[in-house]
Amino acid sequence: MNAPKIILASGSNDRAKIFQRAKINFEVIVSDFDENELKKANYSPAGLAEELATQKALNVKKKIESMGENAIIIASDTLVEFEGRIIGKANDEKDAFQILKKLSNNKHTLISAIAITQTFNDKIISDCDAASVNFIELSDNEIKNYINTGEWEGRAGAYSINDKAAFFIEKIEGSPSTVMGVPMQKLFLILKREFNYNLMQF
């Protein structure tokens, strides 16, 4: 039997870049799961991230099974926790400014969850990882200039470590891949232990 395809259930350019750098052969199929109802529920930040990743994976799995494909589906979700509150993606430039103003000269926690399943297999495994990120102090003009780059769009916490926001980061405690949006150590171990798929062999 041929090895299963790897499907990344995300439209995130950052996550695709992580997979590309790790030389993972993959295809992208974006989930159309509606996240809004889950976000209203009373989840912990880690619990919400895991549940969002799980539902995205199951959504894409259903699409692929209808095609009869043998595939492993990998979904991820990233949230920022600051002072006990969840910060997701900014709604607009004004919202992005307010988020970055809060993060300026402060430490926040970035939580990235992963969920993995396989077509024609009831198993779904999820896990999450957290990293602490310290921002330097940012002036209002620096925040506005960053917002003008458009990098904040679609990113938890209104920034991307892969791009110009790297200038703002004083210190990271934890896995850099977690900050980028996919806890790669979790991905490697789950695939190997639960799905008998060793990324070092492909």
C-alpha positions in Angstrom: 0.0 0.0 0.0 1.3 3.4 -0.9 2.2 5.8 1.9 -0.6 8.2 2.7 -0.6 11.8 1.4 0.1 14.5 3.9 -2.7 17.1 3.9 -2.2 20.5 5.6 -5.6 21.6 6.6 -4.7 25.3 6.7 -4.4 28.2 4.4 -1.7 29.8 6.5 1.4 30.8 4.6 3.5 30.6 7.8 2.5 27.0 8.3 3.1 26.1 4.7 6.6 27.6 5.0 7.4 25.5 8.1 6.4 22.3 6.2 8.4 23.4 3.1 11.5 24.1 5.2 11.2 20.7 6.8 11.0 19.2 3.3 7.6 17.6 4.0 5.7 16.7 0.8 2.2 18.0 1.4 -1.0 19.4 -0.2 -3.1 22.1 1.2 -6.9 21.7 1.6 -8.4 24.6 3.6 -11.1 23.8 6.2 -14.3 25.7 6.0 -15.3 24.9 9.6 -17.1 27.9 11.2 -15.1 28.8 14.3 -17.4 31.4 15.7 -19.6 29.1 17.9 -16.6 27.4 19.5 -15.1 30.8 20.3 -18.2 31.7 22.3 -17.9 28.5 24.5 -16.1 28.4 27.9 -12.8 26.8 26.9 -9.4 27.4 28.4 -7.0 28.9 25.8 -5.2 25.6 25.3 -8.6 23.7 25.2 -10.0 26.1 22.6 -6.9 25.9 20.4 -7.0 22.0 20.5 -10.8 21.9 19.8 -10.4 24.3 16.8 -7.6 22.3 15.4 -9.6 19.1 15.9 -12.7 20.4 14.1 -10.6 21.7 11.2 -9.0 18.3 10.8 -12.3 16.5 10.9 -13.8 19.0 8.4 -11.1 18.3 5.8 -11.1 14.6 6.5 -14.7 14.4 5.5 -13.9 16.1 2.2 -11.0 13.8 1.4 -12.8 10.6 2.3 -15.5 11.4 -0.3 -12.6 11.2 -2.8 -11.4 7.8 -1.6 -8.0 9.2 -0.8 -5.6 7.6 1.7 -4.3 10.7 3.6 -3.1 12.0 6.9 -4.7 15.3 7.8 -2.8 17.8 9.9 -4.6 20.9 11.3 -3.3 23.5 13.7 -4.6 26.6 15.5 -2.7 29.3 17.3 -3.9 31.7 20.0 -2.3 34.4 22.0 -3.0 34.6 25.8 -2.3 37.9 27.5 -3.2 38.7 31.1 -5.5 35.7 31.2 -7.4 36.7 28.0 -7.4 35.1 24.6 -6.3 37.3 21.7 -7.1 35.9 18.3 -6.8 37.5 14.9 -7.3 41.3 14.6 -10.6 42.3 12.9 -9.1 45.4 11.3 -6.2 47.9 11.5 -7.6 49.6 14.6 -7.9 46.3 16.4 -4.4 45.3 15.3 -3.1 48.5 16.7 -4.7 48.0 20.1 -3.4 44.4 20.3 0.2 45.3 19.4 0.0 48.3 21.9 -0.9 45.8 24.6 1.9 43.4 23.7 4.5 46.2 23.5 7.1 45.9 26.4 5.2 42.9 27.7 5.3 39.1 27.8 2.6 37.0 26.2 2.0 33.3 25.8 1.5 31.9 22.3 -0.3 28.6 22.2 -0.2 26.4 19.1 -2.4 23.2 19.0 -2.2 20.4 16.5 -4.7 17.7 15.5 -3.9 14.7 13.3 -6.2 12.2 11.8 -6.3 9.8 8.9 -8.9 8.9 6.3 -10.9 5.7 7.0 -9.5 5.7 10.6 -11.5 6.8 13.6 -8.3 7.9 15.5 -7.8 11.6 16.0 -5.0 12.8 18.2 -4.6 16.4 19.4 -2.0 18.2 21.6 -0.7 21.7 22.2 2.4 23.5 23.1 3.0 26.9 24.6 5.9 29.5 24.3 6.5 32.8 26.0 7.3 35.8 23.9 8.7 39.1 25.1 8.2 42.2 23.0 10.4 45.2 23.2 8.7 48.6 23.7 7.2 49.9 20.5 6.3 53.5 19.7 2.9 54.3 18.1 4.7 55.1 14.8 6.5 51.7 14.8 3.2 49.9 15.4 1.5 51.9 12.6 4.3 51.3 10.2 4.1 47.6 11.0 0.3 47.6 10.4 0.9 49.2 7.0 2.9 46.1 5.9 -0.3 44.1 6.1 1.5 41.2 7.9 -1.0 41.4 10.8 -3.8 40.1 8.7 -5.0 36.6 9.6 -2.4 36.2 12.4 -3.0 35.5 16.0 -1.8 38.4 18.0 -1.7 40.5 14.9 1.9 39.7 14.0 4.1 37.1 12.3 7.5 36.1 13.7 8.6 35.1 10.2 8.5 38.7 9.0 9.1 42.2 10.2 7.7 41.5 13.7 10.9 39.5 14.3 12.4 43.0 15.1 10.1 43.3 18.1 10.9 40.0 19.8 13.4 40.3 22.7 13.2 36.7 23.9 11.4 33.4 23.3 11.0 30.7 25.9 9.9 27.6 24.2 9.9 26.1 20.7 10.3 28.5 17.8 8.0 26.3 15.6 5.3 26.7 18.2 5.5 30.5 17.8 5.4 30.1 14.0 2.1 28.1 14.2 2.9 24.4 14.3 4.6 22.6 17.2 6.9 20.4 15.0 8.1 18.2 17.9 4.5 17.3 18.6 3.9 16.7 14.9 6.9 14.4 14.6 6.0 12.3 17.7 2.3 11.9 17.1 2.9 10.8 13.5 5.5 8.3 14.5 3.7 6.9 17.6 0.1 7.0 16.6 0.1 6.7 12.8 3.3 4.8 12.1 4.5 7.5 9.9 8.1 8.6 10.4 8.9 12.0 8.8 12.6 11.1 8.8 11.9 8.3 6.3 10.0 10.3 3.7 
